[in-house]
């Protein structure tokens, strides 16, 4: 269930990133067979998604782009369109978004370097650079 929630969140994120014009084009080909009479309600499984405000806002905004107020309609539309793209093209809608780059400030790097030197002075039997606890600290101190 966690995997499907993550996949749905990624789908919402990427579909919203298309913007109003591209999303409207993306959604235009939807058949929404899920909503048709071919599928009896008893054959369907309800899926609930706990989402953050930003995700819910994105669903609502996409609904506004296509004049749909029902969130479940928008989510079913996204799933149907992703499925219609096929497994290879749908991967673009399910890929992880870029993550933030963390940059260590000079003051933090200096503090870490000083901490490492203090530690080496206290543990004189450990040679400079041989401390297993400071993995990565040398890189941060030199960056």
C-alpha positions in Angstrom: 0.0 0.0 0.0 2.9 2.3 0.7 4.3 1.8 -2.8 1.0 2.6 -4.4 0.6 5.8 -2.3 4.1 6.9 -3.3 3.4 6.1 -6.9 0.2 8.1 -6.8 1.9 11.1 -5.1 4.6 11.0 -7.8 1.9 10.8 -10.5 0.2 13.9 -9.1 3.4 15.8 -8.8 4.5 15.1 -12.4 1.1 15.7 -13.9 0.7 19.0 -12.1 4.2 20.0 -13.3 2.9 19.8 -16.8 1.0 23.0 -16.3 -2.5 24.0 -17.3 -2.1 23.8 -21.1 -0.2 20.5 -21.3 -2.3 18.9 -18.6 -5.5 19.7 -20.4 -4.0 18.1 -23.5 -2.8 15.1 -21.4 -6.3 14.7 -19.8 -8.2 15.1 -23.1 -7.7 11.5 -24.2 -9.1 10.0 -21.1 -11.8 7.4 -21.5 -12.3 6.8 -17.8 -13.4 3.2 -18.2 -13.4 3.0 -14.4 -16.5 5.2 -14.4 -18.4 3.3 -17.1 -21.2 0.8 -16.6 -18.8 -2.0 -17.7 -17.5 -2.1 -14.2 -19.9 -3.0 -11.4 -19.3 -1.1 -8.2 -18.8 -4.4 -6.3 -15.8 -5.3 -8.5 -14.0 -2.1 -7.7 -11.6 -1.6 -4.7 -11.5 1.6 -2.8 -8.1 3.1 -2.3 -7.6 5.9 0.2 -4.6 8.2 0.1 -3.5 10.4 3.0 -1.9 13.4 1.3 -0.3 16.6 2.4 -1.9 19.9 1.8 0.4 20.6 -1.2 -0.6 17.4 -2.9 -4.3 18.0 -2.3 -3.9 21.5 -3.6 -2.3 20.2 -6.8 -5.2 17.7 -7.3 -7.7 20.5 -6.8 -5.8 22.8 -9.2 -5.7 20.2 -11.9 -9.4 19.6 -11.4 -9.9 23.3 -11.9 -8.0 23.1 -15.2 -10.5 20.6 -16.6 -13.6 21.8 -14.8 -13.7 18.8 -12.4 -14.5 19.3 -8.8 -14.3 15.7 -7.7 -10.8 14.8 -6.5 -11.4 11.1 -7.0 -12.3 11.8 -10.6 -9.0 13.6 -11.1 -7.0 10.8 -9.5 -8.8 8.1 -11.5 -8.1 10.2 -14.6 -4.4 10.4 -13.8 -4.2 6.6 -13.2 -6.1 5.9 -16.5 -3.8 8.2 -18.5 -0.6 6.8 -17.0 -1.8 3.3 -17.8 -2.7 4.3 -21.3 0.8 5.6 -21.9 2.3 2.2 -21.4 5.0 1.0 -19.0 8.0 2.8 -20.6 6.4 6.3 -21.0 4.6 6.1 -17.7 7.9 5.9 -16.0 8.4 9.6 -16.6 5.3 10.2 -14.5 6.6 8.0 -11.7 10.2 9.0 -11.5 11.5 10.7 -8.3 11.6 14.4 -8.4 15.0 16.1 -8.0 16.1 16.4 -4.4 17.6 19.5 -2.8 21.4 19.9 -2.8 22.8 20.5 0.6 25.7 22.9 0.7 27.8 23.1 3.9 28.6 26.7 4.8 32.1 27.7 5.6 31.3 28.3 9.3 29.8 24.8 9.6 32.8 23.2 7.8 35.2 25.2 10.1 33.3 23.9 13.2 33.4 20.3 12.0 37.1 20.6 11.2 37.8 22.1 14.7 35.7 19.3 16.3 37.8 16.7 14.4 41.1 18.3 15.5 39.9 18.4 19.1 38.9 14.8 19.0 42.3 13.8 17.5 44.1 15.8 20.3 42.0 13.9 22.9 42.6 10.5 21.3 46.3 10.7 20.6 46.6 7.0 19.7 44.5 7.6 16.5 46.6 9.0 13.7 45.4 11.9 11.6 42.8 10.7 9.1 42.5 7.2 10.6 39.5 7.9 12.8 36.6 5.7 11.6 34.1 8.1 13.1 35.1 11.1 10.9 34.2 9.5 7.5 33.1 12.4 5.4 34.2 15.1 7.8 37.4 15.6 6.0 35.5 16.1 2.8 33.2 18.7 4.5 36.2 20.4 6.1 38.0 20.7 2.8 34.9 21.8 0.8 
